[in-house]
Amino acid sequence: MIGRTILHYRILEKLGEGGMGVVYKASDLHLGRLVAIKVLPPGKVADPERKRRFVQEARAASALNHPNIIHLYDIDTADGVDFMAMEFVPGKTLDQSIPRKGGALKDRLNETLKCGVQIADALARAHAAGIVHRDLKPSNIMVDEHGLVKVLDFGLAKLTEPVSEELAPTQTLGASTEEGAILGTVAYMSPEQGEGKKVDARSDIFSFGSVLYEMVTGRRAFHRDTKMSTLAAIINEEPAPLSAEIPRDLERIIARCLRKRPERRFQHMDDVKVALEELKEESDSGRLVGVAAGPGVIKRRRIWPWAAAPLLVLVAAGAGLWWLRPKPEARPPRLRPIPLTSYAGGEVQPSFSPDGSLVAFTWNGEKQDNWDIYVKPVGPGRPVRLTTDAAEEDSPAWSPDGRWIAFGRLLPGKVQVLLIPPLGGPERVLAEGKPNPQGGLGWSWTPDSKWLAGPCLGEARAEPTGLCLYSIETGERRRLTSPPADWIDSVPAFSPDGGRLAFIRRTPSSSDICLLALSSDFTPQGEPKRLGLDRQRAAQLAWTPEGREIVYSAREAEGSTLWRIAVSGGASPQRLAFVPEGALFPAISRLGHRLAYTSVSFERHIWRIDLGSRTPGAASAAFVSSTRSEGYPQYSPDGKRIAFESNRSGDYAIWTCDSDGANCAQLTPLDGPAAGRPRWSPDGNRIVFTASRGGQDDIYVIEAGGGGLRRLTTDASNETSPCWSRDGRWIYFASDRTGGDYQVFKMPAGGGRAVQVTREGGRAPSESPDGRLVYYSKSQLGPARWKLWKVPVEGGQESEVLPGFDSPDAFAVAEQGIYYMAPGDPSGKSSLQLLELASGQSRLIAPIEKLASGGLSVSPDRRWLLFTGLDRTNFDLMLVEGFR
């Protein structure tokens, strides 16, 4: 090979040889730099497994970008030679640098800590990317002339698998490693690696401990005459004790790395790195325990009893003062969301792989033409599309053993739950049946990956309101929950130990998180217990890895946010302050301390229709708009001003503008609660609105000229959608204070005791022009989710007025009748209709080219109508690193 040119690399000299190939020094003729070329010997290229591992090394290394990991430039095949071009590091391998005999202990310790920190940092980065080295040893670690460390040879690297004691076959990215397959270098193997068990990042921690041991002693931790006896020593014996001159803290670090049982070692490489960094800082400053004056000089001191007595007194006194000192508040970790995806279209419903390095999600694709299941790495990397069926898929759930991704497929008249390998392949139908139209999907695996929980898919519409358990092996179905009539159980989530099932029990207007105790075979034990969310409307949830808390999304006045609550009860929910508004579908990795969620942002603008136009809808145009979102417009009684909600200043607030859309100004204070749904008083002097603080919606009022902000409702319940009576004496609003569906109430305009108006549910009240009736919306099942109803202002007989529309606020009561947005067609187009009260008939006013979402208002002169138009909804996945 010497002197040969492969593509544009001229081979200069041989650098070394190992089990995975031969390494040469070469010159890159294109860029004029030295590189290292690694090739497989011609006699070994024919071995498909060796070649596969060679390519796997290249792919693993190319995914890492770290100063202590060798940089990969290229991988290619030319003239029958498989090779990859890597960074050339002038220096020696660690194996060549370790002093085998003699040498100053000070220098040896300094080098051990200096190199150890860099090696640990490199492995921590690899583990965070889901890559286990599997062959860490001194000959795979380069040290250049400046002391910079480079970790080489990820030839045995594989995606991290879930920690398990089982010996079943495991599926990996691009390969399968069966039980009993022993890969790596015997002297540095972990016990589980030597026994052919499943391997995860903690195996590298054991190998790292062996390297540290050898660096400080000059001898291998497990050295015997034969490979089999060495392997037996690794599995059954402890290494020889370290020298008494080795610092005790370093001795403890090495001992903890070399523990036989993985669960007793360090669990994360970044913890090892931090421990070594602290030790190095103490060594450099001369403060290392047992160190004499001068950095790195080790000497264990003997303290005689008579000399120790005064010291003990001082220590005791100091300890007492330390405990009595004022305790500083713990600083919360600085967490911030970063984009995980930002593709065209919408990405929702993330689900982590067992090690947290990959995420499965639902995406409607670059052309936004179909919802399918995709998988991508956390960090750089293109998504891989797993499903290609014309039907829509959603709710991916990664199995704890990493072998399957479960998901739902929506077909005409039924739903299927299917399983697919994480890298694609044949699909397997686990169950199918008719869904409940309000039930939603959502799947959760038992910790042993043998059962899947989800909605009960049956033949009858009345059956699938509860949750069922499906056997992965047999398809057997077992019922888990049977909610009361008109309630629905959805989005199940098993606790990490499998002892409890969390799920959401809800009606169309309320919801709560429930916990169901389970036996060891996942049989329900007793009835579910409600956590009690202070009337928040929970939507999705996820367990924290230790099983003590649940993170969930909850609906507030103008969006969804993420909260956490202890499952032990007794504590109030806490909002995740670092997550902005518009967060759904939380997912938490079992390893890696990662939180992912779906970020939802709306581009809503206020549109205006000319009701006097001879061409219906021809004059429809965007009227009030910004780069943010605004909606729920309302004309003032004199028609000169418009109040609306907008988040253009950050959080949602009440804004006003002139009737022509000019002179927009924020009305509610910057530090006030999130506010929306404004309504003018009949005299135009005040505005009533909904506001949220601490997860609870209440009714507030403010002077139309600014100032005078007052909270009118103080009950421990949610109040929303206020409006004035025509005489200004009352304020109507919707409330869930009765404990079930929202009902319409009214209270005196100055605040005070509220009177219930409806008994069978109601939202978005609005009084008739003659002051005799209250019109309101009520939820229903089916495509058109809301109907319009009416009731006398003093209460009484409730009756239906309109068959259906999409949004509870999508109507306006006017002198000439009731304007409303009819249900949109499949393309999202709506139509503005007018229900003429005299005839009881509806007629078309204007087609609407977009989805109308809440808040219609007719100008006093009947010339204009304002509505909220949904121009675009953005769905992206966000990632929070270091979440605990």
Rosetta blueprint (number, residue, H / E / L):
1 M L
2 I L
3 G L
4 R L
5 T E
6 I E
7 L L
8 H L
9 Y E
10 R E
11 I E
12 L E
13 E E
14 K E
15 L E
16 G E
17 E E
18 G E
19 G L
20 M L
21 G E
22 V E
23 V E
24 Y E
25 K E
26 A E
27 S E
28 D E
29 L L
30 H L
31 L L
32 G L
33 R E
34 L E
35 V E
36 A E
37 I E
38 K E
39 V E
40 L L
41 P L
42 P H
43 G H
44 K H
45 V H
46 A L
47 D L
48 P H
49 E H
50 R H
51 K H
52 R H
53 R H
54 F H
55 V H
56 Q H
57 E H
58 A H
59 R H
60 A H
61 A H
62 S H
63 A L
64 L L
65 N L
66 H L
67 P L
68 N L
69 I E
70 I L
71 H L
72 L E
73 Y E
74 D E
75 I E
76 D E
77 T E
78 A E
79 D L
80 G L
81 V E
82 D E
83 F E
84 M E
85 A E
86 M E
87 E E
88 F L
89 V L
90 P L
91 G E
92 K E
93 T E
94 L H
95 D H
96 Q H
97 S H
98 I L
99 P L
100 R L
101 K L
102 G L
103 G L
104 A L
105 L H
106 K H
107 D H
108 R H
109 L H
110 N H
111 E H
112 T H
113 L H
114 K H
115 C H
116 G H
117 V H
118 Q H
119 I H
120 A H
121 D H
122 A H
123 L H
124 A H
125 R H
126 A H
127 H H
128 A H
129 A L
130 G L
131 I E
132 V E
133 H L
134 R L
135 D L
136 L L
137 K L
138 P H
139 S H
140 N H
141 I E
142 M E
143 V E
144 D E
145 E L
146 H L
147 G L
148 L L
149 V E
150 K E
151 V E
152 L L
153 D L
154 F L
155 G L
156 L L
157 A L
158 K E
159 L E
160 T L
161 E L
162 P L
163 V L
164 S L
165 E L
166 E L
167 L L
168 A L
169 P L
170 T E
171 Q E
172 T E
173 L L
174 G L
175 A E
176 S E
177 T E
178 E L
179 E L
180 G L
181 A L
182 I L
183 L L
184 G L
185 T L
186 V H
187 A H
188 Y H
189 M L
190 S L
191 P H
192 E H
193 Q H
194 G H
195 E L
196 G L
197 K L
198 K L
199 V L
200 D L
201 A H
202 R H
203 S H
204 D H
205 I H
206 F H
207 S H
208 F H
209 G H
210 S H
211 V H
212 L H
213 Y H
214 E H
215 M H
216 V H
217 T H
218 G L
219 R L
220 R L
221 A L
222 F L
223 H L
224 R L
225 D L
226 T L
227 K H
228 M H
229 S H
230 T H
231 L H
232 A H
233 A H
234 I H
235 I H
236 N H
237 E L
238 E L
239 P L
240 A L
241 P L
242 L L
243 S L
244 A L
245 E L
246 I L
247 P L
248 R H
249 D H
250 L H
251 E H
252 R H
253 I H
254 I H
255 A H
256 R H
257 C H
258 L L
259 R L
260 K L
261 R L
262 P H
263 E H
264 R H
265 R L
266 F L
267 Q L
268 H L
269 M H
270 D H
271 D H
272 V H
273 K H
274 V H
275 A H
276 L H
277 E H
278 E H
279 L H
280 K H
281 E H
282 E H
283 S H
284 D H
285 S H
286 G L
287 R L
288 L L
289 V L
290 G L
291 V E
292 A L
293 A L
294 G L
295 P L
296 G L
297 V L
298 I E
299 K L
300 R L
301 R L
302 R L
303 I L
304 W L
305 P H
306 W H
307 A H
308 A H
309 A H
310 P H
311 L H
312 L H
313 V H
314 L H
315 V H
316 A H
317 A H
318 G H
319 A H
320 G H
321 L H
322 W H
323 W H
324 L H
325 R L
326 P L
327 K L
328 P L
329 E L
330 A L
331 R L
332 P L
333 P L
334 R L
335 L L
336 R L
337 P L
338 I E
339 P E
340 L L
341 T L
342 S L
343 Y L
344 A L
345 G L
346 G E
347 E E
348 V E
349 Q E
350 P E
351 S E
352 F E
353 S L
354 P L
355 D L
356 G L
357 S L
358 L E
359 V E
360 A E
361 F E
362 T E
363 W E
364 N L
365 G L
366 E L
367 K L
368 Q L
369 D L
370 N L
371 W L
372 D E
373 I E
374 Y E
375 V E
376 K E
377 P E
378 V L
379 G L
380 P L
381 G L
382 R L
383 P L
384 V E
385 R E
386 L L
387 T L
388 T L
389 D L
390 A L
391 A L
392 E E
393 E E
394 D E
395 S E
396 P E
397 A E
398 W E
399 S L
400 P L
401 D L
402 G L
403 R L
404 W L
405 I E
406 A E
407 F E
408 G E
409 R E
410 L E
411 L E
412 P L
413 G L
414 K E
415 V E
416 Q E
417 V E
418 L E
419 L E
420 I E
421 P L
422 P L
423 L L
424 G L
425 G L
426 P L
427 E L
428 R E
429 V E
430 L E
431 A E
432 E E
433 G E
434 K E
435 P L
436 N L
437 P L
438 Q L
439 G L
440 G L
441 L L
442 G L
443 W L
444 S E
445 W E
446 T L
447 P L
448 D L
449 S L
450 K L
451 W E
452 L E
453 A E
454 G E
455 P E
456 C L
457 L L
458 G E
459 E L
460 A L
461 R L
462 A L
463 E H
464 P H
465 T H
466 G L
467 L E
468 C E
469 L E
470 Y E
471 S E
472 I L
473 E L
474 T L
475 G L
476 E L
477 R E
478 R E
479 R E
480 L L
481 T L
482 S L
483 P L
484 P L
485 A L
486 D L
487 W L
488 I E
489 D E
490 S E
491 V E
492 P E
493 A E
494 F E
495 S L
496 P L
497 D L
498 G L
499 G L
500 R E
501 L E
502 A E
503 F E
504 I E
505 R E
506 R E
507 T E
508 P L
509 S L
510 S E
511 S E
512 D E
513 I E
514 C E
515 L E
516 L E
517 A E
518 L E
519 S L
520 S L
521 D L
522 F L
523 T L
524 P E
525 Q E
526 G E
527 E E
528 P E
529 K E
530 R E
531 L L
532 G L
533 L L
534 D L
535 R L
536 Q L
537 R E
538 A E
539 A E
540 Q E
541 L E
542 A E
543 W E
544 T L
545 P L
546 E L
547 G L
548 R L
549 E E
550 I E
551 V E
552 Y E
553 S E
554 A E
555 R E
556 E E
557 A L
558 E L
559 G E
560 S E
561 T E
562 L E
563 W E
564 R E
565 I E
566 A E
567 V L
568 S L
569 G L
570 G L
571 A L
572 S L
573 P L
574 Q E
575 R E
576 L L
577 A L
578 F L
579 V L
580 P L
581 E L
582 G L
583 A E
584 L E
585 F E
586 P E
587 A E
588 I E
589 S L
590 R L
591 L L
592 G L
593 H L
594 R E
595 L E
596 A E
597 Y E
598 T E
599 S E
600 V E
601 S E
602 F E
603 E E
604 R E
605 H E
606 I E
607 W E
608 R E
609 I E
610 D E
611 L L
612 G L
613 S L
614 R L
615 T L
616 P L
617 G L
618 A L
619 A L
620 S L
621 A E
622 A E
623 F E
624 V E
625 S L
626 S L
627 T L
628 R L
629 S L
630 E E
631 G E
632 Y E
633 P E
634 Q E
635 Y E
636 S L
637 P L
638 D L
639 G L
640 K L
641 R E
642 I E
643 A E
644 F E
645 E E
646 S E
647 N L
648 R L
649 S L
650 G L
651 D L
652 Y L
653 A E
654 I E
655 W E
656 T E
657 C E
658 D E
659 S L
660 D L
661 G L
662 A L
663 N L
664 C L
665 A E
666 Q E
667 L L
668 T L
669 P L
670 L L
671 D L
672 G L
673 P L
674 A E
675 A E
676 G E
677 R E
678 P E
679 R E
680 W E
681 S L
682 P L
683 D L
684 G L
685 N L
686 R E
687 I E
688 V E
689 F E
690 T E
691 A E
692 S E
693 R E
694 G L
695 G L
696 Q E
697 D E
698 D E
699 I E
700 Y E
701 V E
702 I E
703 E E
704 A L
705 G L
706 G L
707 G L
708 G L
709 L L
710 R E
711 R E
712 L L
713 T L
714 T L
715 D L
716 A L
717 S L
718 N L
719 E E
720 T E
721 S E
722 P E
723 C E
724 W E
725 S L
726 R L
727 D L
728 G L
729 R L
730 W E
731 I E
732 Y E
733 F E
734 A E
735 S E
736 D L
737 R L
738 T L
739 G L
740 G L
741 D L
742 Y L
743 Q E
744 V E
745 F E
746 K E
747 M E
748 P E
749 A L
750 G L
751 G L
752 G L
753 R L
754 A L
755 V E
756 Q E
757 V L
758 T L
759 R L
760 E L
761 G L
762 G L
763 R E
764 A E
765 P E
766 S E
767 E E
768 S L
769 P L
770 D L
771 G L
772 R L
773 L E
774 V E
775 Y E
776 Y E
777 S E
778 K E
779 S E
780 Q L
781 L L
782 G L
783 P L
784 A L
785 R L
786 W E
787 K E
788 L E
789 W E
790 K E
791 V E
792 P E
793 V L
794 E L
795 G L
796 G L
797 Q L
798 E L
799 S E
800 E E
801 V E
802 L E
803 P E
804 G E
805 F E
806 D L
807 S L
808 P L
809 D L
810 A L
811 F E
812 A E
813 V E
814 A E
815 E L
816 Q L
817 G E
818 I E
819 Y E
820 Y E
821 M E
822 A E
823 P L
824 G L
825 D L
826 P L
827 S L
828 G L
829 K L
830 S E
831 S E
832 L E
833 Q E
834 L E
835 L E
836 E E
837 L L
838 A L
839 S L
840 G L
841 Q E
842 S E
843 R E
844 L E
845 I E
846 A E
847 P E
848 I E
849 E L
850 K L
851 L E
852 A E
853 S L
854 G L
855 G L
856 L L
857 S E
858 V E
859 S L
860 P L
861 D L
862 R L
863 R L
864 W E
865 L E
866 L E
867 F E
868 T E
869 G E
870 L E
871 D E
872 R E
873 T E
874 N E
875 F E
876 D E
877 L E
878 M E
879 L E
880 V E
881 E E
882 G L
883 F L
884 R L
